[in-house]
Amino acid sequence: MTQRRNQTVKLILTLSCPDRPGIVHAVSGFLFAEEANIVEASQLNDASTGLFFMRVKFECPSDTRPRDVEERFASVSNDFAMQAKFSIADRPMPTVIMVSQIGHCLNDLLFRHRSGLLPIDIRAIVSNHRDFYQLAASYDLPFHYIPVTSANKPEAEQKLLDIFQAEGAELLVLARYMQVLSNGLCQRLSGQVINIHHSFLPSFKGARPYQQAFDRGVKLIGATAHYVTADLDEGPIIEQGVERVDHAMDPATLTAIGRDTENVVLARAVKWHAEHRILLNGYKTVVFQ
Ligand SMILES: Nc1nc2c(c(=O)[nH]1)N[C@@H](CN(C=O)c1ccc(C(=O)N[C@@H](CCC(=O)O)C(=O)O)cc1)CN2
């Protein structure tokens, strides 16, 4: 026993199910039987939906494999009608980043990743423009140029999917990628695509939110990271940030102020997703920070 105890692996269990007594008891009892030690636990009882959400990070003997634990957990999962998933903690998530012609979010993610601040493994950069070819090269990352027109969108999206699969990616980040993904692609990658929208949603949807903000004369601007769905700028919100602005600021100034907020909001959303801290709750999210 002691020998096995020394080498451990950390796993994460995320689950949701109809709320009722006994869920935490069943989960913690199962983990105790697995000789596991809980090192972090969070839960939400959502009265509005009657659903229960939980994230547990635990240490267990090093030869434990997530799928084996998942199999052994099946009886508990079935008893409580859970949607449950086991993941390896602290494993960098294979990620593909998409960008168009505005690069501050891409640049920020690359530097945070290089600095060990993001638990992801960037596998490739994909763009419908060539602008950031050299930036990708400076980080020794593959760069794929896939031009998109209304005529070639299906082929272009198939090329993206081929790269995503070939790289073994699990997350697609739209870091100011300015093409609308098709319904089919959104369904194929549901829950795996995070976009940064440069406004405080639900205000100012679309391609030019800073101009809209200027025209409306708002005193706060912001950014929103959300999961991508077929409905433009409507996906479940993960994180938001705001900055105060005033009457003297033109659209260019608002755009400049917004950049930093976009960077911070997107980086937080990517980090939390890669740490399995986000659970979908209908068209909303539960984020166990
Ligand atoms: N299916 C989805 N695809 C994308 C989403 C999304 O929410 N669902 N978000 C966008 C990013 N985005 C805002 O954050 C956005 C991008 C593009 C447009 C837009 O109107 N694009 C025009 C073309 C603009 C251009 O070429 O510069 C268009 O597609 O006709 C609006 C919002 C990423 N994809």
The ligand as an SDF file (V2000), in Angstrom:
LIG
                    3D

 34 36  0  0  0  0  0  0  0  0999 V2000
  -21.0540   30.2080  -35.3030 N   0  0  0  0  0  0  0  0  0  0  0  0
  -20.3320   31.2180  -34.7890 C   0  0  0  0  0  0  0  0  0  0  0  0
  -19.2170   31.6000  -35.4080 N   0  0  0  0  0  0  0  0  0  0  0  0
  -18.4880   32.6050  -34.8800 C   0  0  0  0  0  0  0  0  0  0  0  0
  -18.9200   33.2860  -33.7100 C   0  0  0  0  0  0  0  0  0  0  0  0
  -20.1080   32.8210  -33.0650 C   0  0  0  0  0  0  0  0  0  0  0  0
  -20.5360   33.3530  -32.0170 O   0  0  0  0  0  0  0  0  0  0  0  0
  -20.7800   31.7930  -33.6340 N   0  0  0  0  0  0  0  0  0  0  0  0
  -18.2290   34.3890  -33.2520 N   0  0  0  0  0  0  0  0  0  0  0  0
  -17.3630   34.9750  -34.2440 C   0  0  0  0  0  0  0  0  0  0  0  0
  -16.5870   36.1620  -33.7980 C   0  0  0  0  0  0  0  0  0  0  0  0
  -17.3750   37.3610  -33.9410 N   0  0  0  0  0  0  0  0  0  0  0  0
  -17.6560   38.0590  -32.8490 C   0  0  0  0  0  0  0  0  0  0  0  0
  -17.1500   37.7960  -31.7600 O   0  0  0  0  0  0  0  0  0  0  0  0
  -17.8500   37.7700  -35.2210 C   0  0  0  0  0  0  0  0  0  0  0  0
  -17.1390   37.4790  -36.3150 C   0  0  0  0  0  0  0  0  0  0  0  0
  -17.5990   37.8610  -37.5730 C   0  0  0  0  0  0  0  0  0  0  0  0
  -18.7590   38.5430  -37.7350 C   0  0  0  0  0  0  0  0  0  0  0  0
  -19.2170   38.9270  -39.0760 C   0  0  0  0  0  0  0  0  0  0  0  0
  -20.2120   39.5440  -39.2480 O   0  0  0  0  0  0  0  0  0  0  0  0
  -18.4350   38.5000  -40.0820 N   0  0  0  0  0  0  0  0  0  0  0  0
  -18.7510   38.7890  -41.4530 C   0  0  0  0  0  0  0  0  0  0  0  0
  -17.4520   38.9230  -42.2020 C   0  0  0  0  0  0  0  0  0  0  0  0
  -16.5560   39.9080  -41.5180 C   0  0  0  0  0  0  0  0  0  0  0  0
  -15.1720   39.9380  -42.1070 C   0  0  0  0  0  0  0  0  0  0  0  0
  -14.8990   39.2050  -43.0410 O   0  0  0  0  0  0  0  0  0  0  0  0
  -14.3930   40.7050  -41.5400 O   0  0  0  0  0  0  0  0  0  0  0  0
  -19.4400   37.6250  -42.0800 C   0  0  0  0  0  0  0  0  0  0  0  0
  -19.1230   36.5030  -41.6630 O   0  0  0  0  0  0  0  0  0  0  0  0
  -20.2030   37.8950  -43.0000 O   0  0  0  0  0  0  0  0  0  0  0  0
  -19.4820   38.8150  -36.6080 C   0  0  0  0  0  0  0  0  0  0  0  0
  -19.0290   38.4500  -35.3410 C   0  0  0  0  0  0  0  0  0  0  0  0
  -16.4850   33.9530  -34.9000 C   0  0  0  0  0  0  0  0  0  0  0  0
  -17.3320   32.9720  -35.5000 N   0  0  0  0  0  0  0  0  0  0  0  0
  1  2  1  0
  2  3  2  0
  2  8  1  0
  3  4  1  0
  4  5  2  0
  4 34  1  0
  5  6  1  0
  5  9  1  0
  6  7  2  0
  6  8  1  0
  9 10  1  0
 10 11  1  0
 10 33  1  0
 11 12  1  0
 12 13  1  0
 12 15  1  0
 13 14  2  0
 15 16  1  0
 15 32  2  0
 16 17  2  0
 17 18  1  0
 18 19  1  0
 18 31  2  0
 19 20  2  0
 19 21  1  0
 21 22  1  0
 22 23  1  0
 22 28  1  0
 23 24  1  0
 24 25  1  0
 25 26  2  0
 25 27  1  0
 28 29  2  0
 28 30  1  0
 31 32  1  0
 33 34  1  0
M  END
$$$$
